[in-house]
Amino acid sequence: MRLRLHWFVLVGLALLVTCAASCCPREPLDFDGEAAYEHVTAQCDFGFRPTGSAAWQATGDYIIAELEERGWAAETQEFTYRDTPVRNIVGKLGQGPVIILGAHYDTRRSADMEDASVPVMGANDGASGVAVLLELARTLDRNKLKNEIWLTFFDAEDNGRLDGWDWCVGSRYMAENLAITPASVVVVDMIGDADQNIYLERSSDPVLQARLWDIAAGLGYSDTFIDEYKYAIYDDHRPFIDRGIPAVDIIDFDYPYWHTTQDTPDKVSAESLERVGRVLEVWLEK
C-alpha cells in the first residue's frame, strides 16, 4: 500500500508540472534595442563583409545559428553571380499568408563616397537591418502571428556600379524564383542612425506604408517616422514591386556616413533600432 501511494504521488506531481508548463505561456518579450545593438557589433567584429569573403561567410553562419537557436527554420538560397558565390538566408516561422521581412547582410567593398580603395564597415548600411531582424527572431510571439513570417537576409545588395555589378542581386534572384506569392514585403535598411529620420519612400506601396507609419505614430515615433515623401530608392523592395507584390522600404537615407569609412558602430543607436523593431513587432503581432 505504501509503495502504491508513493507511485500515485509521483504521478500526481508529474501531472501538475505538465499542466503548469502547458497552462503558463512564456512571458511576453518586447524588442530590446540594446540586444539588437549587440548584433550590430557582432557583425562588425567579423570585419568587412562583401559577398564572397571569409567575413561574409562567417556572418551568414552567425545569422543561421541565431535563427536556429530561436526556433526558426533556417534555409539558404545559393547561386553564383559574376563568378562569386551568393547566399540568401531565410528563417521561417508561423502559418498563413507569407510576409517577407528583409535586410541585406553584405557590405560594400569600396567606400567610394570617400576613399574607393578602402571597404565599408557597414554598421548601419547592412548590420542595422540584420540586427533588427535577429532581435525580432527572439521576441516575436508565435501565438500572435497570423502569417508565416520569412526573416530574409539578402546577399549581394551593396556592390552596384563596382566592376560591372548590379544592385540588389540577391533580392532580385529571390523575387524571380518565388514558388509562392507573398502577401507583402518590408525591407529595413540603414535604420540605425543615431540621428534617425525615416521618410516615406516614393516607390513603396502607399497602403502598407500608411499602416506602418500609423503604428509608429501610435507608439510616439512621429518625430523619426516622418510622414512626408523625400526619396525614391532602388533597394531590395523593388524586385518585389516589379512583380506586383506590395512592398515597403523603411530606410533612413539622410545618413552622412553612407558608403564611407565612417559607417561604424559608434554611429548606430540602440534607441533607433528599438523604434524600428517595435513598429514591426506591433505590425506582425496585430
C-alpha positions in Angstrom: 0.0 0.0 0.0 2.8 2.4 0.8 4.6 1.7 -2.5 1.3 2.2 -4.4 0.7 5.5 -2.5 4.2 6.8 -3.4 3.5 5.9 -7.1 0.3 7.9 -7.1 2.0 10.9 -5.5 4.8 10.8 -8.1 2.2 10.6 -11.0 0.3 13.5 -9.5 3.3 15.6 -9.2 4.3 14.9 -12.8 0.8 15.9 -14.0 1.0 19.1 -12.0 4.3 20.0 -13.6 3.0 19.2 -17.1 -0.1 21.3 -16.5 1.9 24.2 -15.2 4.2 24.1 -18.3 1.3 24.0 -20.7 -1.0 26.5 -19.0 1.6 29.1 -18.4 2.8 30.6 -21.7 6.2 32.3 -21.9 6.4 35.8 -20.6 5.9 38.3 -23.5 9.1 39.6 -24.8 9.4 43.2 -26.1 12.0 44.3 -28.7 15.2 45.4 -26.9 17.3 47.9 -28.7 20.4 47.1 -26.6 20.1 43.5 -27.6 19.8 44.4 -31.2 22.9 46.7 -30.9 24.9 43.7 -29.8 24.1 42.1 -33.2 25.5 45.2 -34.9 28.8 44.9 -33.1 29.0 41.1 -33.5 28.7 41.6 -37.3 31.3 44.3 -37.4 33.6 42.2 -35.3 33.9 39.8 -38.3 35.3 42.7 -40.3 34.4 43.9 -43.8 31.7 41.6 -45.2 31.5 41.9 -49.0 29.9 39.0 -50.8 32.2 36.0 -51.2 34.7 37.0 -48.4 35.6 35.0 -45.3 33.9 37.5 -43.1 30.7 37.3 -45.2 30.7 33.6 -44.8 31.1 33.9 -41.0 28.3 36.5 -40.8 25.9 34.2 -42.7 26.8 31.3 -40.4 26.2 33.6 -37.4 22.7 34.5 -38.8 21.8 30.9 -39.4 22.9 29.9 -35.9 20.9 32.7 -34.3 17.8 31.8 -36.2 18.0 28.1 -35.3 18.7 28.9 -31.6 15.4 30.9 -31.6 13.4 28.0 -33.2 13.2 29.4 -36.7 13.6 27.0 -39.7 16.6 28.3 -41.5 17.1 27.8 -45.2 19.5 29.1 -47.8 19.2 30.1 -51.4 22.6 29.8 -53.1 23.7 30.8 -56.6 26.6 32.3 -58.4 26.8 35.8 -59.7 29.9 37.0 -61.8 31.9 34.0 -60.5 31.1 34.9 -56.9 29.1 32.7 -54.5 25.9 34.3 -53.2 23.8 33.1 -50.3 20.4 34.4 -49.3 19.3 33.2 -45.9 15.6 32.8 -44.8 14.2 32.0 -41.3 10.6 30.8 -41.4 8.0 30.7 -38.6 4.2 30.6 -38.4 1.4 29.7 -40.7 -0.8 31.6 -43.2 -0.1 34.1 -46.0 3.7 34.8 -46.2 5.2 38.1 -45.1 8.8 38.7 -46.1 10.7 40.9 -43.7 14.1 41.6 -45.3 17.5 43.2 -44.8 20.8 42.8 -46.6 23.9 41.4 -44.8 26.6 42.1 -47.3 28.7 45.3 -47.2 30.2 47.5 -49.9 33.8 46.7 -50.8 34.6 50.3 -51.8 34.0 53.4 -49.7 33.6 55.3 -53.0 31.9 58.3 -51.4 35.2 59.0 -49.6 38.1 56.6 -50.5 37.4 54.0 -53.1 40.4 52.0 -52.1 39.0 51.1 -48.7 36.0 48.9 -47.9 32.9 50.0 -45.9 32.4 48.5 -42.4 28.6 48.8 -42.8 27.5 49.1 -39.2 24.4 51.0 -40.4 24.3 50.1 -44.1 23.7 46.4 -43.6 24.3 45.4 -40.0 21.5 47.6 -38.5 18.7 45.9 -40.5 20.1 42.5 -39.8 20.2 43.3 -36.1 16.6 44.3 -36.1 15.6 41.0 -37.8 17.6 38.9 -35.4 16.1 40.6 -32.4 12.7 40.0 -33.8 13.6 36.3 -34.2 13.9 36.4 -30.4 10.9 38.4 -29.5 8.1 37.7 -31.9 5.3 35.7 -30.2 4.3 32.8 -32.4 1.0 32.6 -30.7 0.1 36.1 -32.0 1.3 35.6 -35.6 -1.4 35.3 -38.2 1.1 34.9 -41.1 4.1 32.8 -42.0 7.0 35.1 -41.4 10.1 34.9 -43.5 13.0 36.8 -41.9 15.1 37.2 -45.0 18.7 38.2 -45.2 19.5 39.3 -48.7 23.0 39.0 -50.1 24.8 40.9 -52.8 22.8 44.1 -52.4 25.6 46.7 -52.0 28.2 46.5 -54.7 26.3 48.1 -57.5 28.4 50.1 -60.0 31.5 48.3 -58.9 33.2 46.2 -61.6 30.0 45.8 -63.5 27.9 44.6 -60.6 24.2 45.4 -60.3 22.4 46.5 -57.1 20.1 44.1 -55.2 21.3 40.9 -56.8 20.1 38.6 -54.0 16.6 40.1 -53.7 16.1 40.1 -57.4 17.1 36.4 -57.6 14.6 35.6 -54.8 11.8 37.6 -56.4 12.3 35.9 -59.8 12.4 32.4 -58.3 9.5 32.6 -55.8 7.4 29.4 -55.6 4.7 31.4 -53.7 3.4 34.9 -53.8 4.0 36.8 -50.6 1.2 39.0 -49.2 3.7 41.7 -48.6 7.4 42.6 -48.2 9.0 45.1 -45.9 12.7 45.9 -46.2 14.7 47.6 -43.4 17.9 49.3 -44.5 20.1 51.9 -42.8 17.8 52.4 -39.9 20.2 52.6 -37.0 21.5 56.2 -37.4 21.5 57.9 -34.1 20.1 61.0 -35.9 17.2 59.0 -37.2 14.9 60.5 -39.9 12.8 57.9 -41.8 10.8 59.5 -44.6 8.2 57.8 -46.8 9.9 56.2 -49.8 8.3 57.1 -53.1 8.2 53.7 -54.8 6.8 51.8 -51.8 3.2 50.6 -51.5 1.2 53.5 -50.1 -1.4 51.4 -48.2 1.1 49.3 -46.4 3.3 52.3 -45.8 0.5 54.2 -44.2 -0.2 51.3 -41.9 3.4 51.1 -40.7 3.6 54.9 -40.2 0.3 54.9 -38.3 1.7 52.3 -35.9 4.8 54.4 -35.5 2.7 57.4 -34.7 0.7 55.4 -32.1 4.0 54.4 -30.4 5.0 58.1 -30.2 7.6 57.9 -33.0 6.3 60.6 -35.4 9.5 62.7 -34.9 11.5 59.9 -36.5 9.0 58.2 -38.8 8.3 61.3 -40.8 5.0 61.4 -42.7 6.5 63.1 -45.8 7.9 61.8 -49.1 11.5 62.6 -49.8 13.4 59.9 -51.8 12.7 57.2 -54.4 15.3 54.5 -53.8 16.2 51.3 -55.7 16.5 48.9 -52.8 15.7 45.3 -52.0 12.0 46.0 -52.1 12.0 47.0 -55.8 12.3 43.5 -57.3 9.1 42.5 -55.5 7.3 45.7 -56.5 8.2 44.8 -60.1 6.3 41.5 -59.6 3.2 43.3 -58.3 3.8 42.4 -54.7 3.0 45.2 -52.1 6.4 46.2 -50.7 7.8 49.0 -48.5 11.3 50.2 -47.9 11.9 51.5 -44.4 15.2 53.5 -44.9 16.9 56.5 -43.4 18.8 57.8 -46.4 19.8 61.0 -44.6 22.9 59.3 -43.3 26.1 61.3 -43.8 28.4 58.3 -43.5 26.8 56.3 -46.4 29.5 54.4 -48.4 32.3 56.0 -46.3 34.9 54.6 -43.9 32.9 56.2 -41.1 29.9 53.8 -41.2 31.0 52.3 -37.9 29.1 51.1 -34.7 29.5 54.3 -32.9 27.2 55.9 -35.4 24.4 53.4 -34.6 21.9 54.0 -31.8 20.1 51.2 -29.8 17.2 53.6 -29.5 16.9 53.9 -33.2 17.0 50.1 -33.7 14.3 49.8 -31.0 11.9 52.2 -32.6 12.0 50.3 -35.9 11.8 46.9 -34.2 8.8 47.9 -32.1 6.9 49.1 -35.1 7.5 45.8 -36.9 6.7 43.8 -33.8 3.3 45.5 -33.4 2.5 45.1 -37.1 3.4 41.4 -37.2 1.6 40.6 -34.0 -1.5 42.6 -34.9 
